[in-house]
Amino acid sequence: MIPPNLLEKLNGTVDLLTLLLLATICMLIGMGLTGTVLAARAFFSEAADQLDLISLGHSGLRRLLMGLVNGPAIFIIATILSKLGPLKLIGIALIITLLLLTFFGLIAEMALIGRRVLALRSLQSSIFAQTIAGGLTISSIFLLPFAGQVILLVILFKSLGIGLYWLFKRSKLPVRQVKSV
């Protein structure tokens, strides 16, 4: 038998997760997701290269499972910590970290989707063209009722998986060497 207060807390957590997801989706679309990812790719080029290596080195299912297992667990821990007085800042920091890792993973995921879309047309292109194609694809997928939101949620979980892999494997990844002229 599940205690009623635990059931209420779980319902509150699920409601908060739904609200956070909706707010994240609205913010991403309102901010111009493709432009934001392009700017982040240019500004964090070394990290973007490492994220691309991770996205190419791990299967989509593995990245999805990494995001599905860890994302809700981290979110629940962050929610619980944010309800406790002295640990509230740690909970907020965990939620912000979760969102940042998802965004960094989205940098690689968007380029990967664009690479696949452009490969259908047999076009060779730069990483920026791949990111734009991926951004247009994600934006158009979102317009599909219900299925688009589910697909976007899967993409976000895969992005979180890439971000988590990057967090723990970035010290072992190659660093881009600057060529002197």
N, C-alpha and C positions, 0 to 999 in steps of 0.2 A: 504494500500500500504506500503510495506516494503522499507525503505530508502536504496539506493544502498550501502552506506558506511557500514551500519549494516550488509547487506547481505555479503559483502566482508569480514568483520570481522568474521562472523559466518563460512564462508568457510575456512578462515585461521585457525580458532580454530579446525574445523573438520580435516583439513590437519595435524595440529600439534598433535592432539589426535591419528590419524592413525600412524604417524611417531613414537610417543612415545610408542604406543602399540607394533609396530614392533620391536623397539629397546629393549623394555622390554622382549619380547619373545626371541629374539636372545641372550640377556644377560643371561637370565635364563637357556637356553639350553647350552650356551657356558660355563657357570660357573659350570655346573653340579648341576642341581636343586636338585636332591635327596640328594646328599652329603651336599649341603648347608643347606637344611632343617633339615637333621639329626644333623648337627653341631649346628644349632640354637636351635633345640629341646633339645639337651644336655646342651647347655650353658644357655638357658632361660627356664629351666625345670618348674619352678613355673608358668611362663606365659603360657607355653605350656599346662600345666594342666588346667589352667583357660580357655584357648582357646578351649580345648577339651570339657569342660563343656558347653561352649556357643554353640559349633557346635552340640552337642547332645541335647541341650535344645531348639533349634529353628529349625523350619522346613527349608528344602532346599529352598522352594519358598520364605519364609520370609527373609532368608539371601540374596537370589538373589535380591529381591526387595530393600532391604536396600542398597546393592551395586549399583544397577542400578539407584536408585534415587539420592543417595549422591555422587557417584563417578564422574559422568559427571558434576554435579553442582560444586563440589569442584574444579575440573579441570578447568572449565570455569572461576571461580573466581580467581584461581591461575594464569591462563593465562592473565586475565585482569590486575591483580596486577603486574605481571612481566613486563607488557608493560609501567606501570607508573614508572617514575624515582625513587622517594623516597621509593616506596613500592615494589620495585623489589625483595628485599631480602625476604619479607614476601611471595610473590608469589612463589619464589623458595623453601622456607621452606614448603609451603603447598604442592607442588608437591612431595617433598621428603617425607613428612609425609604420603601422599596418597600411595606412593610406599611402604613405610615401613609397613603401616597398611595392605596392600594387602599381603605383604610377611608374616607377622605374622599370618594373617588369613590362608595363604596357609599351614602353619605348621599344623593346625588342619584339614584343608580340605584334605590334602594329607593322613593323618592318617585315616580319615573317609572313604576315597575311598579305601584305603588298607584294612581297617576292613571289608568293604563290599565284596571286592574281595576274601579275605581269608575266609569269612563266606560262600561263595559259595562252597568252598572245605571242609567246616566243620573243619577248623583248628583253634586251640587256639594258639595265638601268642602274643609276646610282642609288645609294642608300636613301637619299632624300626623296627620290622618285618612288621608291618602294614604300617609304613611310607615308607619303601623300596618298598612294594607291590604297594602302592599308587603312588610313584614316577615312578615306571616302567609302571604303567597303564597310567599315564599322559604323559609320554614320548612316549609310543606307540600310544596313541590317537592323539598326535601331528603329527604323520606320515600320518594320513588319510588326503587326500587332501580336502580342504575347510571345510568339516564337522569337522575335528579335530581342526582346528583353531577356529571354532565357539564354539565347546565344551570347548576348553581351555579358550576362552573369558568368557564363562558362569562360569567356575570354578574360574577364576580370580575375577569376580564380586561377586561370593559367598564368596570368600576369603576376599574381601574388606568388605563385610557385617559382617563377623565374626570379622574382625579387628575393625570395628566401634562399634559393640556391646561390644567388649572387652574394648575399650577405655572408654566407659561410664559406664560399669557395673563392672569393675575389683575391685572396692573398696567393692562391695557387695558380691564378690565371696569368697569361703573359701580358706585359705592359707594353704599350706602343712606344717604340723608340723614336725620338726626334732626330731627324736627319739634319746634319749641319751642312751648310752650303759652302 
